[in-house]
Amino acid sequence: MNKGCLQSEMVTQGVARAPHRSLFYAMGYTRDDLKKPLIGIVNSFNEIIPGHIHLRDLAQAAKLGVSAAGGTPVEFPVIGICDGIAMNHDGMKYPLASRELIADSIETMVVAHKFDGLVLIGNCDKIVPGMLMAASRLNIPSVYVSGGPMLTGSYMGENADLVRPMFEAVGAYAVGAITAAEMEEMEQSACPTCGSCAGLFTANSMNCLVEALGIGLPGNGTIPAPYGQRKALAKLAGQQAVQMVRENIRPRDILTLTAFYNAIALDMAIGGSSNTVLHLLAIASEAGVPLRIEDFDEISTRVPNIVKLSPGGTHRLFDLYVSGGISAVLKQMADAGLLNLETKTVTGKSLGENISNASVRNKEVIRPLEDPYSKEGGIAILKGNLAPDGAVVKQSAVAREMLKHSGPARVYDSEEEAFEAIMEGQIIKGDVVIIRYEGPKGGPGMREMLSPTSSITGMGLDKDVALITDGRFSGGTRGASIGHVSPEASEGGPIALLQEGDIIEIDIPNRVLRVKLTDEELNARRSGWKKPAPKVTGKSYLARYSALVTSASTGAVMKTPE
């Protein structure tokens, strides 16, 4: 559509659209409403996710903003899954797959009803990238606004969140380190308010990266969920969506390769979730941007890690917020020449203009670049004969003792088998736990392994035991946890050929992941390998997803059927 031409006119204007207008009038819209830009308010509110329970209030604020700017707001919903509640059972096969459903459902609503622009209101794990994938695909003026992080919990006078100490308490209880009464007190304390969980897990990682991408307003990543500022941000997002329609500013004008590089640089500086690799690749794919998994590692080698939030550190999102937020981190990076400041954003200004007045208020939370936690970024991409197409590790959350490790493989063909072995005390110091057939296709759905990794940490083994999987990890995972191993086991990747006791070599500084076997031995084992039957069959969504999803190394996107 050209500037000044509204695609909503296809359903609101002309004699042939009289029946369409009649349906609008049935809902209380006026003639004047139908002459204004129709702005879809995409709301992922539900009553099963703490990060979404308050989104009705943000949707109302966004609608006020749209109306104030001269647009007509129209709200519609999308689904959302709480990864924490779906964790450690077969429900975890669905969250990553739901990302595609979210994108598809938004596409369906927008194309069917001809919205002119969108305010996308989400918050948690797969909802954020699903919404941004839809915005990239549809390429109509769009602003994303998150529900914001929850306030930090407290237990025994210490900061607390869902992972530290809550998920890790499972392993601590298993070895008798805490009592049932202590665990119950933790349960009541870890998640005190609405909002996405208080550490730099996947939801908050993506909500922060949105600021660097330019598809959300400054403050999107860190303003706490219960604060009035969060409602004000939603109102401003509504106003800006209308302005973007008027100026014909579209997602693909913003989501350029350079913008993705900025987002990856921020990701490395703050030590974001390893899942950001999957999601940025998927969003880039929808935007037609040639982002590669290797780009993450190249940027990681030149951007230091200057923020260390839970699970890798002791600070939470609230600490980052009061220290200046993402704008302060970006400003410090910009002053060191680590960003391209000319990229466009939803404000109508450049990234450089957006952050020009930002400053760091607490150098203990946002360290100076000359005094980083590490000289490299938070994520590393490993390759070798165990992961020819790559594997992902959040190196900023790995104990120094485990950056290099060699040990015997303890091989399990599902998360359940591995978790049972961990809880029964079968894993000992030095072991390398292998969880396979949990990839995008084989899982299907590439389950997160937060329960196994948190239990290992809770048992005090995070400095002695590594875990490798073709599945993935929660943003709350810490320790030597290496995921996204590609090709995955169900596709005949080398991880499928491992046997109990094989020696696994991990060298994160040199980006190596290998099994101590010759090519001849691996080829001999491959000749005897048989592709397993699908775990899910029939007409279910997961069966269709398994048939169409691609490798984790390319973002686990669904390919178009030939």
N, C-alpha and C positions, 0 to 999 in steps of 0.2 A: 504494500500500500504506500502511496506517496504521502508526503507531509501534508497534514490538514485533511486527509481523507480517512474517515472512520470505517473500519470493517463492520462495525455493528450496524451500519446503515443497511446491510444485507438482510437484517431482521427487523429494522425499525422504520425504514423510510420507503415511500412509494405506495402506489395503489395496491400492488401485488402483495404488500406486507401488511395489509389491513387485518387479516386473521392473526398474524403474529402479534400485532399491537394489542389486539383484543385479549390475548393471553397475558400480556404484561399488565393490562388494566385490571385483569382479574386479581392480580396480586397487590394492587394499590399503587402502581407506578403511574406517573402523570405524563401528559404530552411533553412537558418540558424535560422530564427525566430522560425521555427517549431521544431527545436532541443532543444530549451530552454524551461524552465518552462513557462506555460501559466498562467498568473496572471490576474484574473478578477478584473477590476476596477469598483466596484459597485457604481454608482453615482446617488444620489437622487436629482440632480439639477432640479429645475423647476422655473417658473416665478410667483409663487403665494405665496412663503414663503420667507420672508427676510433672514431667516437662511440658505436658499439654493440657493439664487440668484447668489452667487459667486462661487458655487462649481465646475463650469467648470475649473476655475483656479487651484483649488486644485487637480482635477482629472489630469490635465496636469502635475502638479508637481509630483504627485504620479507615473504617467507613466514615467516621466524622471528618477525617482528613481528606478523603476523596470528595465528599460533599462540599467541604469548605473550598476546595480548589476548583469546583465546577464540574465534577464528574458524578456519575451515578454508580454507587457501589452495589455489587450483587455477590452475596456470599454463597459458597458451596464447599462441601467437605472433601477430604481425602482420608484414607486409612492411615494408621500408625501402629507400630508394634513397640512395646517396651522390651528392649533387649535383656534387661535385668531379669524380668519375669519370665522371658522365654528361654533363659539360660539353662544349660545342663540337662535338657531333655529334647525330644524330637521337635518341639516348637522352635528351636533355634535354627532349624533348616529354612525357616520362612523369612527372617528379617532382611537378609541381603536380597532375596528374591522379591521382597515387597518393594524394593527401590524401583524396579521396573513397572510394577503395578501402579505405583504412585505417579510416575511419569506418564504412563499410558492413560490413566484416568483423567489427569489434568488435560492432556492432549484431547481426549474425547470430549470433555466438557467445553473446552475453548473453541474447538473447531465446530462443534454442533451448534453453539450459541453465539459465536462471533464476538467474543469480548475484544475490546480494544487494548486493554492492558491488564496487568495482574499485580496484586500484592500477595505474596506467598508467605503464609504464616506457619512456621513449623518450629522444630526444636531439636528432635532427637535423631540419633544415628543415621538411619537410612532415609528418613523423611527429608532431611536437608538436601542430600545429593539428588534424591528423586525429584524434588521440586526444581532444582537447578538444571537437571537434565531436561525436564519439560520446558523450562524457560529457553534453554539453548535450542531445543528442537523446534519450538513454535516460533521463536524469534519475534515476539511482540513485546512492547515495553513492559518490563517487569522489575519489581523491587522485592528482595527477600528480607524479611524481618523475623528474627528468632524470638522465642519465648524467654530466653535468658537463663543463666545458671541459677540453681538454688543456692541459698545461703549455706555457709559451712556448718556442719554439725560439730558436736563436742562430746567427747567421752573421757571421763577422768581428767578433765582439764586440758585435754589435747584436741587438736583439730581432728575431725572425722568425716569420712564420706562413704559412699557405697562400697568402695574397694578397700581402703585403709581406714578403719580396721575390718569392715563388715565381711566382704567375701573372703579375706585372708583369715578371718576368725574360724572359718570352717576347718581349715587345716590345723590351726592352733588348738581347736577343741579336740580334734582327732588324736593329737599327741598329748593331751592332758594339760596344755599350757594355760587354758582358761576354763572356767566352769560354765555350766548351763545358765546360771543366773547372770554371769557377766555377759554372755552372748545375748541374752534377752535384753539387758540394759543397752547394749550396743545397737540392737535392732530398733530400739525406741529413739535413739539419738543420732544415727548416721545421716538421715535424710529429713531435715527439719522443716523444709518449706517446699512449695511448688518450684518447678524449674528443672533444667537438665542437671544431672549429677555433678557435684561441685568440683571434681578434678578435671584435668585436661584429658578427658576421655574422648571418644569419637565425636559425640554431639558437640561438645564445646570446641573441639579442634576445628570442626567444619564451620561452626558459627564464627570463629575467629578468622579463618581463612577467607570467608566471604568478604571481609573488609579489604583484604589485599586484592582479591579478585575485582573488587569495585562494584559488585552486584548488590551490596547492602550498604546501609548508612554507617558512618563512624559510630562506635559504641555498640554495634550489633553483637559483638562477641562476649562482652564482659558486664554490661549493665545488669545487675541482679534482677531475677524474675519478679520479686515482689515490689520493686521500686516504681514510683510514679514515673521516673525517667523512661522506664521500659514502655509504658503506655504512650508517653510523649513521642518516643521513637516510632511506634506504630502509626501514630497520627501523622508524623512527618513523612513516613513511607507512603501513606495514602495520598498525601498532597503531591509527593514527588512522582508517583505513578501517573497522575494526571498530567503533570508537567512533561514527563517523558513522552507521553502520547502526543502532546502538542509539538514537541521538538523532534519527534520521531527518533528517539534514542532507543536502540534495541540491544538485546543481550549480546548479539554477536559483534556489536560495535565495542562492547566492553570486554567480553571474554575472549581476548586475543591470546596468542602464544606468549606474548610478553607478560600479560596479566597472570597467566598460569605460572610463569617463572617467578613472578613476585610472590604469588601464593605459596609456592614451594619454598622459596627463601624464608618466608615467615614461618612456615611449618618447621623448617630446620632450626630456626632461631628459638622457637618456643618448645620444641620437642613434642610435636603433636602425635596423635594416634597413627599407628601403622596403617589403619584403614583409610587414611587420607590418600594413600597411593591408589587404592582401588577406585575411590570416588572421584578424585581429580582426573584420572584417566577416563572414567566413564563420562563425566561432564564434558571433557574436551572432545571425546568422540562424538557426542551429540552436537557440539558446536563446530565440528569439522576442523578441529585444531590438531596438528600432528604431534601431540605430546607423547613421549616415550618413557618407559620405566627407567631407562638409563639416565634421563634428565634429572631424576630425583637424586641420584648418587653424585652426578657431576656438580649439582648445586650444593649438596651436602658437604663436599670437600672444601668449599670456599666460604661457607656461612657458619659461624660458630654458634653453639648452643648457649644462649644467654638467659633463658628462663627455664626453671625446673619446677614444674607443678606436679601435684599428685597425679599418677602413681610414682613418677620418677623422683619427686622431691616432696617437701613438706608443705609448700605453699598451695593454696587453692585459687579458684577463679576470682574470688572476692579480693584476694591480696593483689592480683594483677589489676583488677578494676581500680582500686584505690591508689595504685602505683602509676596510673596514667593510661592503663588499658592498652589495647592493640595499637592505637594511634601513636602512643609513646614508643612502643617497640619499633614500629615502622619508621618513625622519625629518626631514631638512633641508627637504624640500618641505612636509611636514606643518606644521613650525614656521612656514612662510611662508603657510599657509592655502591651499596648492595642491591639497590632497587632501581627500576625504571619508573620515574615519577611522572611521565607524560601519559600514562594509560588513562583512558576515560573511565568514569564512574557514574553511578546512578544519580549523583548530586548534580551532574552537568559540569562538574569541575574535574580536574585531573587528580590523581592520587596524591601528587605533591601538594596541591592546593588544600586537599582535605586534611592533611596532617601537618601543615605548616606551623601551627601554633601549639602542637603537642610537646610535652616534656615529661621526662622521667621523674617521678616523685619519691621513689624508693629504690636505691641502687642495690639493695639486697634481693629484691624480687626481680628487677630487670637489671641485670649486670651490665657494666660497660663492655664494649666489644673487646677491649684490651685485657679484660679480666673475665673471660667466659668460663662456664662450667667445663666446656671442652672446645677444642679448636675446630671440631667438625660439627655438623648439624645432627639433629635428633634421630634421623633415619638413615640406614645404610641398606644398599642393595647388594646381596651376596650372590655369587655364581660359582660354579664348579661342577664336577661330575654328578653331584646329587641334585643340582638345580641349574640345568643348562640355560633355562630361560629366566632365571632369577628367583630370589627369595627375599623377603623383607624382614628387617629387624629394627626395633626401636632401640638403637644403641645407647641413647641417653638414659634409658631405664635399666641398663645392664650393669651389674657389679663389675668393677675393674678386674676382679679375679676371673671372670667368665668371658672376657673379651676374646681370649684364646683358650680353647678347651678341646681335649681329645678324650673320648670315652666310648664304652660299648653301647651299642644300640639296644634298647628295650622296645620291641616292635609290637604295636597294637593297631588293629584294623578299624577301630572306632573310638570315639571319645569316651563312651561308656566303659569299654574295656580298660582304657588307660586310667580313668578316674577311679575305678574300683581298685586297680593295682596300687595307685598312689595312696588311697585311703587305708588300704590294708598293710601299708608299710613295706611293700615289695620293692620300692625304688630306693636305691642307696646312693651315697655320695659318688660322684664321678659318672653316673649313668647319663645317657642321652635318650630321653623318651621320644619315640617316634609315633605320631598319630597320623595314620594315612586313610585314604578313601573317604576323606572329608572335604574334598575340593568343591569347586562350583558345580561340576557335573556329578562327581562321585558321591557327595554328601547326601543328596544334592543340597546346595545352598551355602556351602562353605561356612560351617558353624564356627562361632567364636569359642575359644578354649579358656575362658576366664576361670571357670571352676578348677580345672587341673592346674593352671599356672598359679592361681591364688592359693590353692591348697599346698603346693610345693613351697611357696613363699611362707605361708603360715606355719609350715613345719620346720622352717629355718633352713631349707635346702636351696634357696635361690642363688647362693654363691657356690653351689656344688653340682647342680643338676641343670641340664639344658633340655628344652623341649622343641621339637621340630615337627611341623605339620604342613600338609597341603591345604589345610583349613586356614583359619585366621584367628586373630586375637582381639579381645576387647581393647578399647583404648585404655582400659584400666589395668592392663597386664604390665607387669614388670618382671625383670629377670632375663635370662638368656633364652628368650622365646622367639623362635624363627618361624615365620609363617609364609603363606602364599607360594610354597615350593612349587615350581612349574618346570616341566609339565607335571600335572597331578597324577596320582596313582592310577585312577580309573582310566586314564589315557595312556597308560604304560610308561609313565615317567620313572626315572631311576628310583624314586622313593618306594615304588611298588616292588622293587627287586631286593630290598634290604632284608637281611635275616638277623635273627637274634645273635648279638655278640659282635656284629660287624663294627669296626672301629670308625667312628665319625670324627672328622676334623673340622673344627670351627675356628676361623681366624677373621674376626670382624674388622680389625684395622686394615687388613689386606683384602677384605671383601671376598673371602673364600669359604665355601661350604662344600665339603667333599666326603665321600666314603673311601676308606683305604682299600680299594679293590682295583684291579687292572681293568682296562677296557675289555680284554678277552673274557675275564670272569663275568663282567656285567652283561656282555653279549650272550654268554652261555646261559645265564639266568633268564635273560629276556626271551630266548628261544623256547623256554619252558613256561613262560608266563601266559596266563589266559585271562582275557578281559572278564571281569565279574559281571554277573547279571545286575541290572539296575536295581537300586534299593527301593525305588518308587516306580510303580507302573500304573496303568489305567488312564483315567481321564483327569486326574488331579492337576492342579496348576503346577505343582512341583515336577511332575512327569514332563510337562511341556517345557518348563524352565530348564530341566536337565538336558533335554534334547537340543536346546537352542543356545545355551549359555556358552561363552568363550572362556579362554584361559584367564586366570588371575593376573597374569603378566600384561594383559591388555585391558584390565579393568573389570573383568567378568561381566561384560555387556552381552546382551542377547543379539545374536546375529539374525539378519533378515533371512527367512527361508528362501531358498533358490527356486 
